[in-house]
Amino acid sequence: MSKRRTSSAVVVENINSLCFPVHRVDNPEWVNKKHQKIIVALMPDPNNPEKNKRKLLNYASSVYGLIPNSAIFPQIENVLNASNIAYNVTYKHVDNVEFYVDYRITDSRYTWKIEGTNDEIQMIISVQHSYDSSKKFKIFIGWFRFICNNGLVSPVKELEQYNMVMVVKHSTVVHKVHENINKLLLKIHNEAEDIITLVSRKFKTLADAVVTPDNFDKMLEQTLKAAGINAISNKNFNTYENIKNRAIAEANHPTLGYKGTLNEWLVYNAINQYINDDTLNVTNPETRRENDSKVLEYLLKRHQKETEQIS
């Protein structure tokens, strides 16, 4: 089966759109061990809504463990609901093979603001999964910036000490997946205050770092280069100007509270918005997160190096 498909994700309205029946069955035409099994789905037939249509999703070996979406997303929501954690959810898929779900935690216990502003940040639980092994089943904690429509802020390295990233191999049995999800969500529930404190300290470091007009261009160029983001510059579009205008607009936002002061936090988020702008690219959500993480880690490392030099 061809692995070629679209890169952009499609937003769907409800969880049922992701939890269609899927099965691992013997491949009647297998020619090698890697093709012993096939992953097939029963999808609604667009020509006849009352009937399902069989769709081939992937070829697999006999050790491939199928983890259906129905064993993941309903369980996460059941745990959040049982813990009385308020949230909003966004469901996305790429060709019904790759799946991306974000749970934005709207509960006040998981919310904080950049000091002296109205710039509000909320915890977000991001989940990715696939039926063709292209994406590992992964859950990680990120942050949603309320003012920004794109909004996803990647996790920082320090969250590793809280095991806030969970990666599950496709050979893992379903009951083990349930156990791991429960452990992760329980840790989020019990250690929310410590996690928020740690992350807010990192973001505050960027918010306290003022960016002046004379060093903005160099700082932005170095950051994009370190993250491996290619800047475009032609008569129709300029990456640097696009990001710069976004950052300046937020610094001067009438109600956000920065009062015209530009800082590295606003620059980072302007890059984040650029990365996640669907009108500029169709990159899949995982690639966007990876690029975003590189930007954030680079900026934080710059301050770590400065601290080390001073000490």
C-alpha positions as CSV (number, residue, x, y, z in Angstrom):
1,M,0.0,0.0,0.0
2,S,1.3,3.5,-0.8
3,K,2.3,5.6,2.1
4,R,1.6,8.8,0.2
5,R,-1.2,10.9,1.5
6,T,-2.0,14.5,2.4
7,S,0.0,16.3,5.1
8,S,-2.6,18.5,6.6
9,A,-4.9,17.4,9.3
10,V,-8.7,17.7,9.1
11,V,-10.7,18.8,12.1
12,V,-13.8,16.6,13.0
13,E,-16.6,17.4,15.3
14,N,-16.8,14.4,17.7
15,I,-14.9,11.4,19.0
16,N,-17.1,8.9,17.1
17,S,-15.4,10.1,13.9
18,L,-12.1,8.7,15.1
19,C,-13.5,5.5,16.8
20,F,-14.6,3.7,13.7
21,P,-14.2,-0.1,13.8
22,V,-10.7,-1.3,12.9
23,H,-9.3,-4.9,12.8
24,R,-6.1,-6.7,12.2
25,V,-6.7,-9.7,10.0
26,D,-4.7,-12.2,7.9
27,N,-3.5,-10.9,4.6
28,P,-4.7,-13.4,1.9
29,E,-2.0,-12.2,-0.5
30,W,1.0,-11.8,1.9
31,V,4.4,-12.3,0.3
32,N,6.7,-11.7,3.2
33,K,6.7,-11.5,7.0
34,K,6.1,-7.8,7.0
35,H,2.9,-8.2,5.1
36,Q,1.4,-11.2,7.1
37,K,-1.4,-9.0,8.5
38,I,-3.4,-6.1,7.2
39,I,-5.2,-3.4,9.2
40,V,-8.6,-2.7,7.8
41,A,-11.4,-0.3,8.8
42,L,-15.1,-0.1,8.3
43,M,-15.7,3.4,7.2
44,P,-19.0,5.1,6.2
45,D,-19.6,4.8,2.5
46,P,-19.9,8.4,1.2
47,N,-22.2,7.2,-1.6
48,N,-24.4,5.3,0.8
49,P,-24.3,6.6,4.4
50,E,-26.3,3.6,5.7
51,K,-23.6,1.2,4.7
52,N,-19.9,0.8,5.7
53,K,-17.1,0.5,3.3
54,R,-14.0,-1.6,4.0
55,K,-10.7,0.4,3.8
56,L,-7.2,-0.9,3.8
57,L,-5.1,1.2,6.2
58,N,-1.8,-0.7,6.6
59,Y,0.2,-3.9,6.0
60,A,1.7,-5.3,9.2
61,S,3.8,-8.2,10.6
62,S,2.4,-10.7,13.0
63,V,3.9,-8.9,16.0
64,Y,2.1,-5.6,15.3
65,G,-0.3,-4.9,18.1
66,L,-3.3,-3.0,17.0
67,I,-4.4,-0.3,19.5
68,P,-7.7,1.0,18.4
69,N,-8.7,4.7,19.0
70,S,-11.7,3.4,21.0
71,A,-9.2,2.1,23.6
72,I,-7.5,5.5,23.9
73,F,-9.6,8.6,23.6
74,P,-12.8,7.5,25.5
75,Q,-10.6,6.3,28.4
76,I,-8.8,9.6,28.6
77,E,-12.1,11.5,28.7
78,N,-13.5,9.1,31.2
79,V,-10.6,9.8,33.6
80,L,-10.8,13.6,33.1
81,N,-14.5,13.5,33.7
82,A,-14.1,11.3,36.8
83,S,-11.5,13.7,38.2
84,N,-13.8,16.7,37.6
85,I,-11.2,18.3,35.4
86,A,-12.8,20.7,32.9
87,Y,-11.6,20.7,29.3
88,N,-12.2,21.5,25.7
89,V,-11.2,19.0,23.0
90,T,-10.1,19.2,19.3
91,Y,-10.1,16.1,17.2
92,K,-8.0,15.9,14.0
93,H,-7.0,13.2,11.5
94,V,-4.9,12.8,8.4
95,D,-6.7,10.5,5.9
96,N,-8.2,8.5,8.8
97,V,-4.7,7.0,9.4
98,E,-3.0,9.5,11.6
99,F,-4.8,11.0,14.6
100,Y,-4.2,14.1,16.7
101,V,-6.3,15.1,19.7
102,D,-5.7,18.0,22.1
103,Y,-7.4,18.3,25.5
104,R,-7.2,21.9,26.6
105,I,-7.6,22.0,30.4
106,T,-9.8,24.9,31.3
107,D,-9.8,24.2,35.0
108,S,-8.4,27.1,37.0
109,R,-6.0,24.8,38.9
110,Y,-4.0,24.3,35.6
111,T,-4.1,28.0,34.5
112,W,-1.6,30.8,35.1
113,K,-0.7,34.2,33.7
114,I,2.6,36.0,32.7
115,E,3.1,38.3,35.7
116,G,1.7,41.8,35.2
117,T,-0.2,40.9,32.0
118,N,-3.4,39.3,30.9
119,D,-1.5,36.7,29.0
120,E,-3.1,33.4,30.2
121,I,-1.7,29.9,29.6
122,Q,-3.5,26.7,30.2
123,M,-2.3,23.0,30.3
124,I,-3.0,20.9,27.2
125,I,-2.8,17.2,26.9
126,S,-1.8,16.2,23.3
127,V,-2.3,12.7,21.9
128,Q,-1.0,11.3,18.6
129,H,-1.7,7.9,17.2
130,S,-1.7,6.1,13.8
131,Y,-2.9,2.9,12.2
132,D,0.1,2.6,9.8
133,S,3.0,2.9,12.2
134,S,4.0,6.3,10.8
135,K,3.4,7.9,14.2
136,K,3.9,6.3,17.5
137,F,1.1,6.4,20.1
138,K,2.3,9.4,22.2
139,I,0.8,11.5,24.9
140,F,2.5,14.6,26.2
141,I,1.8,17.7,28.2
142,G,2.0,21.1,26.4
143,W,0.5,24.5,27.0
144,F,-2.3,26.5,25.4
145,R,-1.9,30.3,25.1
146,F,-5.4,31.7,25.4
147,I,-4.8,34.8,23.4
148,C,-3.5,32.9,20.4
149,N,-5.7,30.9,18.0
150,N,-2.9,28.4,17.2
151,G,-2.0,28.3,20.8
152,L,0.0,25.1,21.3
153,V,3.2,25.6,23.3
154,S,5.5,22.6,23.3
155,P,6.7,20.9,26.5
156,V,10.1,21.8,27.9
157,K,12.8,19.3,28.7
158,E,12.5,19.7,32.4
159,L,9.1,18.0,32.3
160,E,10.9,14.7,31.7
161,Q,11.5,14.4,35.4
162,Y,7.7,14.2,35.8
163,N,7.4,11.6,33.1
164,M,5.0,13.9,31.3
165,V,5.7,12.3,27.9
166,M,4.4,8.8,27.3
167,V,5.3,6.8,24.2
168,V,3.8,3.4,23.5
169,K,5.0,0.9,20.9
170,H,2.5,-0.7,18.6
171,S,3.5,-4.1,20.0
172,T,2.1,-3.1,23.4
173,V,-1.1,-4.9,24.5
174,V,-4.2,-2.8,25.0
175,H,-4.6,-3.5,28.8
176,K,-1.0,-2.1,29.3
177,V,-2.0,1.1,27.4
178,H,-4.9,1.5,29.8
179,E,-2.6,1.2,32.8
180,N,-0.1,3.8,31.4
181,I,-2.8,6.3,30.6
182,N,-4.3,6.1,34.1
183,K,-0.8,6.5,35.7
184,L,-0.1,9.6,33.6
185,L,-3.4,11.3,34.2
186,L,-3.2,10.5,37.9
187,K,0.2,12.2,38.0
188,I,-1.1,15.3,36.3
189,H,-4.0,15.4,38.8
190,N,-1.8,15.0,41.9
191,E,1.3,17.1,40.9
192,A,-0.4,19.9,39.0
193,E,1.0,22.6,41.3
194,D,4.6,21.5,41.0
195,I,4.3,21.2,37.2
196,I,2.8,24.6,36.8
197,T,5.5,26.2,39.0
198,L,8.3,24.6,37.0
199,V,6.9,25.6,33.6
200,S,5.9,29.1,34.6
201,R,9.5,29.7,35.8
202,K,10.8,28.8,32.4
203,F,8.3,30.9,30.5
204,K,8.9,33.9,32.9
205,T,12.6,33.7,32.0
206,L,11.6,34.5,28.4
207,A,9.0,37.1,29.4
208,D,11.7,39.0,31.4
209,A,14.1,39.1,28.5
210,V,13.4,42.4,26.7
211,V,14.1,42.5,23.0
212,T,15.2,45.9,21.6
213,P,14.8,47.0,17.9
214,D,18.5,46.9,17.3
215,N,18.9,43.3,18.4
216,F,15.6,41.8,17.2
217,D,16.7,40.9,13.6
218,K,19.9,39.1,14.7
219,M,18.1,37.3,17.6
220,L,15.3,36.1,15.2
221,E,17.7,35.0,12.5
222,Q,19.8,33.0,15.0
223,T,16.7,31.4,16.5
224,L,15.2,30.2,13.2
225,K,18.6,28.9,12.1
226,A,19.1,26.9,15.3
227,A,15.6,25.4,14.9
228,G,16.3,24.5,11.3
229,I,13.4,26.7,10.0
230,N,14.1,28.0,6.5
231,A,13.2,31.6,6.1
232,I,11.5,32.8,2.9
233,S,12.3,36.1,1.4
234,N,10.9,37.2,-1.9
235,K,8.7,39.9,-3.4
236,N,5.5,38.2,-2.1
237,F,6.5,37.1,1.4
238,N,9.2,37.6,4.0
239,T,9.4,35.2,7.0
240,Y,11.3,37.7,9.2
241,E,8.8,40.5,8.6
242,N,5.8,38.2,9.2
243,I,7.1,37.0,12.6
244,K,8.3,40.5,13.6
245,N,4.9,42.0,12.8
246,R,3.1,39.3,14.9
247,A,5.4,39.9,17.9
248,I,5.1,43.7,17.7
249,A,1.3,43.5,17.4
250,E,1.1,41.5,20.6
251,A,3.5,43.8,22.4
252,N,1.1,46.7,21.5
253,H,-2.1,44.7,22.1
254,P,-4.6,47.0,23.9
255,T,-5.7,44.5,26.5
256,L,-2.8,41.9,26.7
257,G,-0.8,44.1,29.0
258,Y,2.7,44.3,27.6
259,K,2.4,48.1,27.0
260,G,4.6,48.1,23.9
261,T,7.5,46.2,25.5
262,L,8.7,43.4,23.3
263,N,10.3,40.3,24.9
264,E,11.5,36.8,24.0
265,W,8.2,35.2,25.1
266,L,6.3,37.3,22.5
267,V,8.9,36.5,19.9
268,Y,8.7,32.8,20.7
269,N,4.9,32.8,20.4
270,A,5.1,34.8,17.1
271,I,7.3,32.0,15.7
272,N,4.8,29.5,17.1
273,Q,2.0,31.2,15.3
274,Y,4.0,31.2,12.0
275,I,4.8,27.5,12.3
276,N,1.1,26.7,12.9
277,D,-0.4,29.0,10.3
278,D,-2.3,26.7,7.9
279,T,-2.3,29.4,5.2
280,L,1.5,29.2,5.0
281,N,2.1,25.5,5.2
282,V,0.4,22.1,5.4
283,T,2.9,20.3,7.7
284,N,1.5,17.7,10.0
285,P,1.0,18.5,13.7
286,E,3.9,16.4,14.9
287,T,6.4,18.2,12.6
288,R,5.1,21.5,13.8
289,R,5.5,20.5,17.4
290,E,9.1,19.3,16.8
291,N,10.0,22.7,15.2
292,D,8.3,24.5,18.0
293,S,10.2,22.5,20.6
294,K,13.5,23.3,18.9
295,V,12.7,27.0,19.1
296,L,11.7,26.9,22.7
297,E,14.7,24.8,23.8
298,Y,17.2,27.1,21.9
299,L,15.8,30.2,23.6
300,L,16.0,28.6,27.1
301,K,19.5,27.2,26.5
302,R,20.7,30.8,25.6
303,H,19.7,31.9,29.1
304,Q,21.2,28.8,30.7
305,K,24.5,29.6,29.1
306,E,24.3,33.3,30.2
307,T,23.7,32.1,33.8
308,E,26.6,29.7,33.7
309,Q,29.0,32.4,32.4
310,I,28.0,34.8,35.2
311,S,28.5,32.2,37.9
